């Protein structure tokens, strides 16, 4: 599984660099990657590949989900523009109505919120469980994007650096939600159920997010200083994104799913504990 994952990743990257759309390695992959990340998590987890899941062979469901994810990401990409970036008016600029930097912030904050509300992490779908499917997915999607818009525009109005808002705070919320809910199986709040667990998990994850941001600043400080000295287009917040979502999280996912935490012992079956079962 690990080898297949790596082959597919490098294959897709090779295709995008040399076949279509022939992008150079650049922020283009961060911008488009954010859109794809948003589409994949929203459709794959919150929407559970509706309406294909459970009605088709798993391989067919996977292919259908891939088509929807990539197709949706490409569609959204064509609504962006690269104004204010080094690629403005280049052949890579879709020249759509949405600025790509603004959209990246909005989508990253939306990812943070629908990760919190989805059926697996943090709130485990509370309070939308009674709406069924896809009713719950629709409600989660709407609320997450409303809150994402409020957090993104609100942070800008408060004068917070955009990269801090997106790549330090929103990214760390996503990372901590995965780690605490899934890898640590809701450690510290499993004696609670339902709404009580949802609230307690959210509060704990906000606290852990603050701690993670401080930890990342200590660890990444020297690297950020070196990047500034070399005049590279990254700061400590962008490095926090890379460390959290591009390095540690994929390793944890592979170890948790593909390797079943080998050679460690699974404390519980893979996945998260049921929301209405106290442990």
Protein Blocks (a to p, Z undefined) as FASTA:
>chain_A
ZZmmmmmmmmmmmmmmmmogoiacdfklmmmmmmmmmmmmmmmmmnoopakgopacfklm
mmmmmmmmmmmmmmmmmmpccehiakgoiaklnoiabdfklmmmmmmmmmmmmmmmmmkb
onlopaklmnopaklmmmmmmmmmmmmmmmmmmmmmnopafklmmmmmmmmmmmmmmmmm
mmnnoghilmpgcjllmmmmmmmmmmmmmmmmmmmmmmmmmmmmmmmmnopabdfklmmm
mmmmmmmmmmmmmmmmmnnopabdcfbdedjddfkbcZZ
